[in-house]
Structures are given as C-alpha cells and as structure tokens.
Amino acid sequence: MEKKAIIIKEIITTRLVKGEDLNHHKTLFAGRTAEWFVESGFLAAASLVQPDNIVCLKIHGMYFTRPVHPGEIIKFTSKIAYTGKSSLIAFIKMTKGNDDEFVVSGFITFIHVDEDTKPAPHFIVVDPQTDADKELYEQAKALKNK
C-alpha cells in the first residue's frame, strides 16, 4: 500500500469541570485530566485511522502549570505530531477555555493494530508545515524509542 502524507490538523474538545472531577484539594484531579488527555489524543489518531485499530501505548508526560477549579471550562487541542510505521504520536495541550491560559501539555503514543491487536502499518506520514509543527515533529520523533 502507498504511503499517504497528511497535513497536521487540530482536534478541539472542551470540558466543564464539575464536582465529581475534583481531588481532595477541590481542584481538577490529575487522574481525570489524564483520562480526558488520552481521549483527546485518541480523537486526533481516530481522525486519521479507524478507531477500532487504535490502542494507547504510553503517556510520555503531562506537565501542569496551574490548578483548575470547579466551574472552569477547559479546552484540549490535540494533533498527531509524528508517525512511525505503526505508531501515531499525539501532542495534547490543555488550556483554560475562555482565555486560553496554558494549563498542561504532553505527548501520547498510540499504536495502529490489526484485528488481533498486533501492530500493523497505517501508511500515514506527517508533513509538518509550520515552524511550530516542525518543532513538535522533532520532539515527538525523539520520544519514539524512549
């Protein structure tokens, strides 16, 4: 099968932080953030390949810069920054919805699999166009073997 070059596109999801999303400090629980973080990255991968063929391999990190309080609206912006033979590495950034104040960012590796959940080639190649996307591409590429 022939490889298909794609231009990076962003997927945006939003969430309202509610009481059940909080930790004992009454701020957004990191575990809930991780759940939404993975979901956002998954949606970016699913925009390129069939969702049934995607599994999460690794969260490379989530760096928090501020707490999030109940009633705040948060926005996840995700995109596939790099692709290997069967891997898709997503970059996810979470901001406070109304003013785009940065809260957390990081990378997640997903694997494209066949019906037996064995790694399978997806034939997609990322073609970064902007300087920012080229920088993300290099950062994601460096994570490939870590």
VENMO-V225298 format. One record per pair of residues at least 12 apart in sequence whose ideal C-beta (glycine too) atoms are under 8 Angstrom apart, sorted by the first residue. I is the first residue (numbers start at 0). J is the second residue. If there is no record, write none. Layout:
i: (I:I)
j: (J:J)
//
This chain:
i: (0:0:1:2:2:2:3:3:3:4:4:4:4:5:5:5:5:5:5:6:6:7:7:7:7:7:7:7:7:7:8:8:9:9:9:9:10:10:10:10:10:10:10:11:11:11:11:12:12:12:12:12:12:12:13:13:13:13:13:14:14:14:14:15:15:15:16:16:16:16:16:16:16:17:18:20:21:24:25:25:26:26:26:27:27:27:27:27:29:29:32:32:32:32:32:33:33:35:35:35:36:36:36:36:36:36:36:36:37:37:37:39:39:39:39:39:39:40:40:40:40:40:40:41:41:41:41:42:43:43:43:43:43:43:44:44:44:44:46:47:47:47:47:48:48:48:48:52:52:52:52:52:53:53:53:53:53:54:54:54:54:55:55:55:56:56:56:56:57:57:58:58:58:59:59:59:59:59:59:60:60:61:61:61:62:62:62:63:63:64:64:64:65:65:67:67:71:71:72:72:72:73:73:73:73:73:74:74:74:74:74:75:75:75:76:76:76:76:77:77:77:77:78:78:78:79:80:80:80:80:80:80:80:80:81:81:81:81:81:81:81:82:82:82:82:83:84:84:84:85:85:85:85:85:85:85:86:86:86:86:86:87:87:87:87:87:87:88:88:88:88:88:88:88:88:89:89:89:89:90:90:90:90:90:90:91:91:91:91:92:106:106:106:108:108)
j: (120:122:122:122:123:124:122:123:124:123:124:125:126:47:79:123:124:125:126:126:128:78:79:80:125:126:127:128:132:135:46:78:43:76:77:78:39:42:43:46:76:77:78:74:75:76:77:35:38:39:42:74:75:77:72:73:74:75:96:35:72:73:75:70:71:72:67:68:69:70:71:72:73:69:69:69:69:66:68:69:66:67:68:66:67:68:71:73:61:63:61:63:67:93:103:58:61:73:75:93:58:61:75:91:93:103:105:107:55:58:107:75:76:77:89:91:93:55:77:89:91:107:109:53:55:89:109:77:77:78:79:87:89:91:79:87:89:109:79:79:87:121:123:87:111:121:123:111:112:113:119:121:87:109:110:111:112:109:110:112:116:107:108:109:86:108:109:110:107:108:105:106:107:105:106:107:108:142:145:105:106:103:104:105:103:104:105:102:103:101:102:103:100:102:95:102:95:96:95:96:97:93:94:95:96:102:93:94:95:96:99:91:92:93:91:92:93:94:89:90:91:92:90:132:135:125:106:125:127:132:135:136:138:139:125:135:136:139:140:142:143:121:123:124:125:143:118:120:121:110:111:112:118:119:120:121:108:109:110:111:143:108:109:110:111:121:123:106:107:108:109:139:140:142:143:106:107:108:109:104:105:106:135:138:139:104:105:106:107:104:138:139:142:142:143)
//
